[in-house]
Amino acid sequence: MYLRRDESKLRCRYVLFDLDGTLTESKEGITRSVQYALKKYNIFVENLDSLQKFIGPPLKDSFIQYYGFSEKQACGAIGYYRKYFVSRGMFQNKVYEGIEDLLKKLEKLKLNLMVATSKPTVFAEKILRHYGLYPYFSAVAGANLDGTRCTKGEVIEYILDKYNIGDLDRVVMVGDRKHDVLGASQNGIDCIGVTYGYGSAGELKNAGAAYIVHDVGELFTRIVSI
């Protein structure tokens, strides 16, 4: 992967995309993986919608917050989660309509497109390759498998440092949950919140999103008008 030369006449040069709920509709795979992990602790959840809250934040934090797991239990649950996710859940997923066309148009404008996700990098790369999106991105960064660099703020910081991105006015984060907005804010960059994912307009607004858009077409217009 490599960064594109700064040939764009747009103010925005770097666009960081969240993965789940922004590029792909990953609810089924993630919630079924969580469901599988909870069963190992004799917690039976039939309504997958109730597990949607796991999409976005680090998994360990969610197991602790929503089910009262100890840190040791949460780490064990992540192991069970990954067992299901790798075998089935990873591809119980689909690309949102219009996303590939969006990436093509942004690529033609010579923008650097990057993925910043709380999902482990190795899984994010496999998903992007599976759905043919990988070539559009100059960088893909996520959590480490050992649980480090798991918050969105840490992932964004890693990207900015690794690629020596100092002009923060030319960077924008795109995501669907408050964690994307807060992670962007921690690093001094704006965030475009998208409501077609798993977070509401209210959640994004309260977190401080600089912009809120409701569909992929509107997202393109916003990026090129910043």
N, C-alpha and C positions, 0 to 999 in steps of 0.2 A: 504494500500500500504506500501511497505517496501523496503529499499535499500538492494541490494544483497551484500554479503560479497565480499571482494576484492580477488577473486580467479582467476581473469583473468591474463594471462601472457602478454596481450597486453598493450601497453602504455596507450591507450584510455580506460578509465573505465566508463565514463559517456557520453552518447549521447543524446543531447537535440534536439528534432524534432519540427519544425514548423508543423502546421496542414494543413491549406489551401494551396494547391499547392505543398505540400511536401509529405504528407501522403494521402490526398484525393483530387480529382478533383472536387472542389466545386464551380466552376464558375457559373453554372446555378442558384443555390440556392441563392448565394450572389448577383449576378447582378439583379435577379428578385426581391429580397427584396429591393435593392436600387431603382429599377425602381418604385416599389409600393410606397416607401416613397416619391420619387420626385413628383409623381402624386398628392400627397396631397398638394403640393405647386404649382400646375399647371405647372409643368415642365414635359414634355412628351418626353421620350427617347425610341425610338423603337430599336435602335441598341445596343444590350446587350454587344457587344464587347467593346463599348466605355465606359462601366462601369467597365471593368476589373481592371482599376486602383484603384478601391476600395478594391481589394483583397490584404491584407498585412498590410497597415497602420491602425491606429485607425480610426474608422468610423467618429467620430466627426471632426477630422482633415481633412478628405477627403471631407465632406460636406462643410466645411468652405473654403478649398483650391479650390475645383473644381467648386463650385456653389455659392460662395460668401455668404454663410449663416452666420448669427450672431451665437454666441455661444448658445443663447436661441433657435434659429431655428434649429440648428444642434442637440441639445438635443431632440427636438420634433421629428425631422426626425429619430433619432435613435429609438424612441418609435414606430413609424410606421414601420420602418425596422424590428424590433423585432416581431411585430405583424404578419407580413407575414412569417418571418423566422421560428418562432416557429410552425406555423400552416402548412407550406408547404416547405419553403426554406431549412430548416435544412437537409432534406433528399433528396433534388434535388442535389445529390452528389454521388460520388462513389470512392472506394479505387483504387489507381493506381495499375496497374498490377505489380505483383512482390513484393509489399510492405509487405504483410503478410509473405511471404517466407523470406524476408530480416529480419524481426523482429524475426522470429523463429531462424534463424541462429545466429543472434546477442545474443539472449537469451541463446542459447546453449554455447556461449562463456563467459557467466556469466557477461555480461555488464549491467549496469544500464541504462535503456531506459526511457526517460522522454519526456513529451510534454511541449513545451513553445510556447504559442500562444497569440496573441492579442485579440482573441475571448474570451468572458466571459467563465470562467472555467466551469460553469454549462452546457453551450451549448457544449463545447468541450467534456466533459465527456459523454453526451448523444449520441453524434455522434460516439465516440469511442466504446461505448457499443453497439450501433445499428449495427455497422459493425464488431463486434467481435474482436476489436483490444485492448480494454481496459486492458485485463489481461497481456499484454506484457509490460506495463509501470509501473514503480515503483513510478511515480509521474506525475500528470497532473496539470499544472498551466497556468492560463490565466488572463484576466482582471476581475475586480469586476464589478457587475452590476451597481454600482453607478458611473462608469466611472474612478475610480482610478485604478492604476497599469495597464495602458492600453498600454504603449509602450513596445516594445520587450526588451529594455534594463532593464526596471523595472521588467518585468517578469523573466528574467534571473537572475537578482540580487536577487529576492525573492527566487528562487530555490536554488541558491548557499548559501544564508544565512540560509534558513530553514533546509537544509540538511547538513549544516556545511561542505561544499565542499571547501577545501582550496587549494588543489593541482590543480591549473588551467591548468597545462600542460596535465592533464588527462581528460580534458573536451573538447568536441567539439559540436558546434551548427550546425544543418543541416537545410537549408532553401532556398527558391526560390526567395526572394526579398532583396533589399538593406537594408531594415529595420532589417532583420535577421543578416546580416553582421555587420551593425553598432551597433546593440544591443549587439552582441557578443564582438565586439571590446571595447565597453564601459566597459565591465566586464572583459577584459583581456583574453578572450578565442578566439580560432580560429573558423572560420566558413567554412563549406563545402557548396558551392553554387550549387544548382541543376537547370539545365536548362530545365527540362521536366515540370516545373511548369509555373508560370506566369511572371517570370522575365527573361530578356535576359542575355547571357553570358557577354555582355558589361556592363550592369547594375551591375552585381555581381562583375566583375573585378574592375570596377571603385570605388565600395564601399570598396574594399580591401579584398575580399574573399581569404582565404589562399589556397583553392583548388576549382576547378570547375569540376563537373561531369555532364554527359549528360543522364544517365539512371540509373535505380535502381541497375543493376548488377555492374556498375562501382562504384556506391556509396558504396556497400558492400566492394569492393576491397580497396577503399580509406580508409574507417574506420579502417579496420584491418591492414592497412599498415602505419598508422600514427605513 
